[in-house]
């Protein structure tokens, strides 16, 4: 805690405002994700699909590209803001490994919560797509930093 306080003392007013707004955005974002995936759902049976890439396979077999691409795309987009916002809060998250780890942990939390409460389907595909979305968000952040601001990143 003391380390955090000392780090905050060295931030400029502008950086402090940006980080404060980013923290506010992260809190709203997390609430929205939890609302979509847990809060607004009614409890039911505990269900799971552990077969990786079953959604892609179902899309190709059924020919229903709009439904399945919405499912897959929605999961990619859902954690994209996480991968974008976390590097703003801390430089530790400004690389692909950290974004993947954060996306994986948050996605696992959502999926296990859905399974435990019976408020959704535990899917390996969701974990894969959510993690990929967080990585894409980090890539967008790094691209913006490098191209718009001209700062080199340590993306690995």
C-alpha positions as CSV (number, residue, x, y, z in Angstrom):
1,X,0.0,0.0,0.0
2,X,2.8,2.4,0.9
3,X,4.5,1.6,-2.5
4,X,1.2,2.6,-4.3
5,X,1.0,5.8,-2.3
6,X,4.6,6.7,-3.2
7,X,3.9,6.0,-6.9
8,X,0.8,8.2,-6.8
9,X,2.8,11.1,-5.4
10,X,5.0,11.1,-8.5
11,X,2.1,11.2,-11.0
12,X,1.3,14.5,-12.6
13,X,-2.2,15.9,-12.2
14,X,-2.9,15.0,-15.8
15,X,-1.8,11.4,-15.2
16,X,-3.8,11.2,-12.0
17,X,-7.0,12.4,-13.8
18,X,-6.4,9.9,-16.7
19,X,-5.9,7.0,-14.3
20,X,-8.9,8.1,-12.2
21,X,-11.2,8.2,-15.2
22,X,-9.8,4.9,-16.4
23,X,-10.5,3.3,-13.0
24,X,-14.1,4.6,-13.2
25,X,-14.4,3.2,-16.7
26,X,-13.1,-0.2,-15.5
27,X,-15.6,-0.3,-12.7
28,X,-18.5,0.5,-15.0
29,X,-17.2,-2.0,-17.6
30,X,-16.9,-4.8,-15.0
31,X,-20.4,-4.1,-13.7
32,X,-21.7,-4.2,-17.3
33,X,-19.9,-7.5,-18.1
34,X,-21.2,-9.1,-14.9
35,X,-24.7,-7.8,-15.6
36,X,-24.7,-9.4,-19.1
37,X,-23.1,-12.7,-18.0
38,X,-24.5,-13.2,-14.5
39,X,-26.7,-10.6,-12.8
40,X,-29.5,-10.3,-15.4
41,X,-29.8,-14.1,-15.9
42,X,-32.1,-16.4,-14.0
43,X,-30.6,-19.4,-12.2
44,X,-31.1,-22.8,-13.9
45,X,-29.2,-26.0,-14.3
46,X,-25.4,-26.3,-14.2
47,X,-24.3,-26.9,-17.8
48,X,-20.9,-27.1,-19.5
49,X,-19.3,-27.6,-23.0
50,X,-15.7,-28.6,-22.6
51,X,-15.0,-29.3,-26.3
52,X,-12.8,-26.5,-27.7
53,X,-14.0,-24.7,-30.9
54,X,-17.4,-26.3,-30.9
55,X,-19.0,-23.0,-31.8
56,X,-16.9,-22.6,-34.9
57,X,-17.6,-26.2,-35.9
58,X,-21.4,-25.6,-35.3
59,X,-21.3,-22.5,-37.4
60,X,-19.6,-24.2,-40.3
61,X,-21.9,-27.3,-40.1
62,X,-25.1,-25.4,-39.8
63,X,-24.4,-22.6,-42.2
64,X,-26.0,-20.1,-39.7
65,X,-23.1,-17.6,-39.9
66,X,-25.0,-14.7,-38.4
67,X,-25.9,-16.4,-35.1
68,X,-22.6,-18.1,-34.5
69,X,-20.4,-15.2,-35.6
70,X,-22.4,-13.1,-33.2
71,X,-21.7,-15.5,-30.4
72,X,-18.0,-15.7,-31.2
73,X,-17.6,-12.0,-32.0
74,X,-19.5,-11.1,-28.9
75,X,-17.1,-13.0,-26.8
76,X,-14.1,-11.5,-28.6
77,X,-15.5,-8.0,-28.1
78,X,-16.6,-8.5,-24.5
79,X,-13.1,-8.5,-23.0
80,X,-11.4,-6.2,-25.5
81,X,-11.9,-3.2,-23.3
82,X,-10.2,-5.0,-20.4
83,X,-7.1,-5.4,-22.6
84,X,-7.2,-1.8,-23.6
85,X,-7.9,-0.2,-20.2
86,X,-5.5,-2.2,-18.0
87,X,-2.3,-0.9,-19.6
88,X,-3.6,2.7,-19.0
89,X,-3.8,1.8,-15.3
90,X,-0.4,0.1,-15.1
91,X,2.5,-0.4,-17.4
92,X,2.6,-4.0,-16.2
93,X,-0.4,-4.8,-18.5
94,X,1.1,-3.3,-21.6
95,X,2.2,-6.6,-23.1
96,X,0.4,-9.5,-24.6
97,X,1.3,-12.0,-21.9
98,X,-0.2,-9.8,-19.1
99,X,-3.3,-9.1,-21.2
100,X,-3.8,-12.8,-21.9
101,X,-3.3,-13.6,-18.2
102,X,-5.8,-10.9,-17.1
103,X,-8.3,-12.0,-19.8
104,X,-7.9,-15.6,-18.8
105,X,-8.4,-15.0,-15.1
106,X,-11.5,-12.7,-15.6
107,X,-13.0,-15.1,-18.1
108,X,-12.4,-18.1,-15.8
109,X,-14.1,-16.1,-13.0
110,X,-17.2,-15.5,-15.2
111,X,-17.4,-19.0,-16.5
112,X,-17.0,-20.7,-13.1
113,X,-19.5,-18.2,-11.6
114,X,-22.0,-19.1,-14.4
115,X,-21.5,-22.8,-13.8
116,X,-21.7,-22.5,-10.0
117,X,-24.9,-20.3,-10.0
118,X,-26.5,-22.1,-13.0
119,X,-26.8,-18.7,-14.8
120,X,-25.1,-19.6,-18.0
121,X,-23.2,-22.3,-19.8
122,X,-19.5,-22.9,-18.9
123,X,-17.8,-23.0,-22.2
124,X,-14.1,-23.5,-23.1
125,X,-14.8,-21.5,-26.3
126,X,-15.9,-18.5,-24.2
127,X,-12.6,-18.6,-22.3
128,X,-10.6,-18.9,-25.5
129,X,-12.5,-16.1,-27.2
130,X,-12.6,-13.8,-24.2
131,X,-8.8,-14.2,-23.7
132,X,-8.2,-13.5,-27.4
133,X,-10.4,-10.3,-27.0
134,X,-8.3,-9.1,-24.1
135,X,-5.2,-9.6,-26.2
136,X,-6.7,-7.7,-29.2
137,X,-7.5,-4.8,-26.8
138,X,-3.9,-4.8,-25.7
139,X,-2.7,-4.8,-29.3
140,X,-4.9,-1.9,-30.1
141,X,-3.6,0.0,-27.0
142,X,0.0,-0.7,-28.0
143,X,-0.6,0.3,-31.6
144,X,-2.2,3.6,-30.5
145,X,0.6,4.4,-28.1
146,X,3.3,3.7,-30.7
147,X,1.6,5.4,-33.6
148,X,-0.3,8.3,-31.9
149,X,2.1,9.2,-29.1
150,X,5.3,7.8,-30.5
151,X,6.3,5.8,-27.4
152,X,7.9,2.4,-27.8
153,X,6.2,-0.4,-26.0
154,X,7.6,-3.6,-24.5
155,X,5.0,-5.8,-26.1
156,X,6.1,-9.5,-26.1
